[in-house]
């Protein structure tokens, strides 16, 4: 543990260990859908999920430099729909006194080995105490993979048509393999579209395909009585603090409007509760652009994440209620008036404009009188471009990190093999004792 980390957890300890309160910890460097995959599976195992986030110093000591700082990484975990509470400065090697302090009986992690700087299992203490639960690791994605795409400028991750890929009509492999992969991808989208319990439908998922209009992939909660439907769109590449703060400010702007209209009056709150439960005043629809649309404007190997990966990142965000895959770069009147939920009450855009255009992309919502702008904020310049710049500025450090990751993987594989051998030995001894 780094000397800059608190030795003991801050605040008052929980009075008891709760079966339904679980702990997950990690670096969560530019929070991608692999992180979200572990979080949503962990949330399914209990009623509350506490997420420990390691400090920049602890990560540097054990793994290498972070791309996003602690505050940015905490923003990402706080914005995840399934997270109950984020805990900063969590020790890199998970300690029993930490999780006990927060009332968490079990720690949840993927089925891969995570080791500290010396190659030892980060979860050795909770495993020894039989307070460890395993979920499946999300395949084909990691922070290391994404850094590799940036450093090598690869484009093999692009998806031509997500809709066709989900149906098994596009992609590598045989027809049977494509169908199987498409079903697995659909199931992951369905999982990431669940509500805060991770067990029931939450976010609606739609496709836009121009001539054919809108088609629904998965239903969700949908707009409730009195909610305003608002629209945002973008690439959401390397979903990070800039995107999160924009979405949070959209919700905040709508809450302020609703406050003036009496949404939060005692009478209106009680009326909503009387019909089931209270809810917020806004239904946020997020349009996600295709890979070729982003590449046309940004060039090189952008987007770093393909539309499937970017969509999953948006789906897990608690500020979003519906996602439209394949949203057009220009939200025309025809597009907006054909919305499944009726024409949006507002179309929001942030202060960033890193995709240059010779025409006003938002001309239609402006003419319709529904265009709204979110003002400047601290993280407005944090986007895929600036994240890549951070990587390139410290390229030597990140390349060293990539090499270290490879060597570390060999050590972790050896530890995994040793664990398997020890488990087999225990089973043999148990049989002999019988």
HELIX and SHEET records of a PDB file:
HELIX    1   1 UNK A   33  UNK A   44  1                                  12    
HELIX    2   2 UNK A   56  UNK A   62  1                                   7    
HELIX    3   3 UNK A   70  UNK A   78  1                                   9    
HELIX    4   4 UNK A   96  UNK A  101  1                                   6    
HELIX    5   5 UNK A  124  UNK A  128  1                                   5    
HELIX    6   6 UNK A  143  UNK A  152  1                                  10    
HELIX    7   7 UNK A  162  UNK A  166  1                                   5    
HELIX    8   8 UNK A  175  UNK A  192  1                                  18    
HELIX    9   9 UNK A  210  UNK A  212  5                                   3    
HELIX   10  10 UNK A  241  UNK A  260  1                                  20    
HELIX   11  11 UNK A  266  UNK A  274  1                                   9    
HELIX   12  12 UNK A  291  UNK A  298  1                                   8    
HELIX   13  13 UNK A  307  UNK A  315  1                                   9    
HELIX   14  14 UNK A  333  UNK A  337  1                                   5    
HELIX   15  15 UNK A  363  UNK A  367  1                                   5    
HELIX   16  16 UNK A  384  UNK A  393  1                                  10    
HELIX   17  17 UNK A  395  UNK A  433  1                                  39    
SHEET    1   A 5 UNK A  85  UNK A  88  0                                        
SHEET    2   A 5 UNK A  48  UNK A  53  1                                        
SHEET    3   A 5 UNK A  18  UNK A  26  1                                        
SHEET    4   A 5 UNK A 104  UNK A 110  1                                        
SHEET    5   A 5 UNK A 132  UNK A 135  1                                        
SHEET    1   B 7 UNK A 214  UNK A 218  0                                        
SHEET    2   B 7 UNK A 204  UNK A 208 -1                                        
SHEET    3   B 7 UNK A 322  UNK A 325  1                                        
SHEET    4   B 7 UNK A 282  UNK A 288  1                                        
SHEET    5   B 7 UNK A 228  UNK A 234  1                                        
SHEET    6   B 7 UNK A 346  UNK A 349  1                                        
SHEET    7   B 7 UNK A 371  UNK A 373  1                                        
END                                                                             
